Amino acid sequence: MPVSTSSSVADKRLAKLASMGEPRLYAKNEILINEGEVSGSLFLLTSGQLKVFTRPDIAPILLIGQCF
């Protein structure tokens, strides 16, 4: 379930994380990571939306500032 991080402290921390990252663009329907895979990356969504599939019957949509 997505968790909102809309407080000013959280906003400042997210901005700091974003400044340390490497911006990337992804195509519509591109898979970033598969469930169960180990990743050495942290994905921080700064624009657009992201669908997360954990089971065939569930597809939550994450918006800017939300995490799971």
C-alpha positions as CSV (number, residue, x, y, z in Angstrom):
1,M,0.0,0.0,0.0
2,P,1.5,3.4,-0.9
3,V,2.6,5.7,1.9
4,S,2.3,9.4,1.6
5,T,5.5,11.4,2.5
6,S,4.0,14.9,2.2
7,S,5.5,16.6,5.3
8,S,8.1,19.4,4.8
9,V,10.8,17.3,6.5
10,A,10.1,14.4,4.2
11,D,10.1,16.8,1.2
12,K,13.5,18.1,2.1
13,R,14.9,14.6,2.5
14,L,13.4,13.5,-0.8
15,A,14.9,16.5,-2.5
16,K,18.3,15.6,-1.0
17,L,18.0,12.0,-2.3
18,A,17.0,13.3,-5.7
19,S,20.0,15.6,-5.9
20,M,22.3,12.6,-5.2
21,G,20.8,10.4,-7.9
22,E,21.1,10.0,-11.6
23,P,18.0,11.1,-13.6
24,R,16.7,8.5,-16.0
25,L,13.8,8.3,-18.4
26,Y,11.8,5.1,-18.9
27,A,9.5,4.2,-21.7
28,K,5.8,3.5,-21.1
29,N,5.3,-0.1,-19.9
30,E,9.0,-0.6,-19.4
31,I,9.9,-3.0,-16.5
32,L,12.3,-1.5,-14.0
33,I,12.6,-4.5,-11.7
34,N,10.9,-7.9,-11.3
35,E,9.4,-9.0,-8.0
36,G,12.0,-11.1,-6.1
37,E,15.0,-9.6,-7.8
38,V,17.8,-7.9,-5.7
39,S,18.5,-4.4,-6.8
40,G,21.4,-2.1,-6.1
41,S,19.3,0.9,-7.0
42,L,16.8,3.2,-5.3
43,F,14.1,4.5,-7.6
44,L,12.7,7.9,-6.7
45,L,9.8,8.9,-8.9
46,T,9.9,12.7,-9.7
47,S,7.3,12.9,-12.4
48,G,4.7,10.7,-14.1
49,Q,3.3,7.5,-12.5
50,L,4.4,4.0,-11.9
51,K,2.4,0.8,-11.8
52,V,3.5,-1.9,-9.4
53,F,2.5,-5.5,-10.1
54,T,2.8,-7.9,-7.2
55,R,0.1,-10.4,-8.3
56,P,-1.9,-10.7,-11.5
57,D,-5.0,-9.3,-9.7
58,I,-3.4,-6.2,-8.1
59,A,-1.8,-3.2,-9.9
60,P,-1.5,-0.2,-7.5
61,I,-0.4,3.1,-9.1
62,L,2.3,5.1,-7.3
63,L,2.4,8.8,-7.6
64,I,5.1,11.4,-6.9
65,G,6.2,11.3,-3.2
66,Q,4.7,7.8,-2.5
67,C,6.6,4.6,-1.7
68,F,5.9,1.0,-0.9
